[in-house]
Amino acid sequence: MAIDQVHDLQQVYRKILNSISRPGVIANLHDQASGIDYQLPCYDATLLTTMMLFDGEVTFHVISEHKRSIQEKISAYTLATYAPLHEADYIIVLEDAKESSIIQALDQCKKGNLINPQDSSTLIFESKTALSNEVQLLLTGPGISYQNHLQTSFTKSVWLARNECIKEYPLGVDVVLTDAKLQVACIPRTTKVALLEVE
């Protein structure tokens, strides 16, 4: 059975929008993934996220050992165009990406400018471990009544690099996190991330 391009992706949109507006809240895409019959070297939650976000007017970049096969298929499925890292609207960081490549991506990706702060990249990170609300990151900011916690597989160095990206707000990047359990969480540039766990 194939993904319902209208119903399933509308549900994905609503869930991710809720996660963006409530940073750290984890959404589950299990029901929407039941129709996936694509064979791609990425998490099903990542595929659903790209199919919802991408279209023929956006560009993307992939960081992975398997980037050639996945970039061709995502282009075919979504009509989005593959682009160099520093030009891409979206950057997909698959679970096999090296830490040094992730930090390089955060350094070189688009962060917008004062006239067009929205001309920046959104990074889709695949967490090797399941997302949870255990204590690793302390999230504060708009959409969070007091504070939220989030646990991912990414190291202190990655989150410090992310924090460096947003220090000149409204410039910065937005992050979407996915995992193998069909979970998604979002950390927009408006969210402050404090590290509570020493690597």
Rosetta blueprint (number, residue, H / E / L):
1 M L
2 A L
3 I L
4 D L
5 Q L
6 V L
7 H H
8 D H
9 L H
10 Q H
11 Q H
12 V H
13 Y H
14 R H
15 K H
16 I H
17 L H
18 N H
19 S H
20 I H
21 S H
22 R L
23 P L
24 G L
25 V L
26 I L
27 A E
28 N E
29 L L
30 H L
31 D L
32 Q H
33 A H
34 S H
35 G H
36 I L
37 D L
38 Y L
39 Q L
40 L L
41 P L
42 C L
43 Y L
44 D H
45 A H
46 T H
47 L H
48 L H
49 T H
50 T H
51 M H
52 M H
53 L H
54 F L
55 D L
56 G L
57 E L
58 V L
59 T E
60 F E
61 H E
62 V E
63 I E
64 S L
65 E L
66 H L
67 K H
68 R H
69 S H
70 I H
71 Q H
72 E H
73 K H
74 I H
75 S H
76 A H
77 Y H
78 T H
79 L L
80 A L
81 T E
82 Y E
83 A L
84 P L
85 L H
86 H H
87 E H
88 A L
89 D L
90 Y E
91 I E
92 I E
93 V E
94 L L
95 E L
96 D L
97 A L
98 K L
99 E H
100 S H
101 S H
102 I H
103 I H
104 Q H
105 A H
106 L H
107 D H
108 Q H
109 C L
110 K L
111 K E
112 G L
113 N L
114 L L
115 I L
116 N L
117 P L
118 Q L
119 D L
120 S E
121 S L
122 T E
123 L E
124 I E
125 F E
126 E E
127 S L
128 K L
129 T L
130 A L
131 L L
132 S E
133 N E
134 E E
135 V E
136 Q E
137 L E
138 L E
139 L E
140 T E
141 G L
142 P L
143 G L
144 I L
145 S L
146 Y L
147 Q L
148 N E
149 H E
150 L E
151 Q E
152 T L
153 S L
154 F L
155 T L
156 K H
157 S H
158 V H
159 W H
160 L H
161 A H
162 R H
163 N H
164 E H
165 C H
166 I L
167 K L
168 E L
169 Y L
170 P L
171 L L
172 G L
173 V L
174 D E
175 V E
176 V E
177 L E
178 T E
179 D L
180 A L
181 K L
182 L L
183 Q E
184 V E
185 A E
186 C E
187 I E
188 P L
189 R L
190 T L
191 T L
192 K E
193 V E
194 A E
195 L E
196 L L
197 E L
198 V L
199 E L
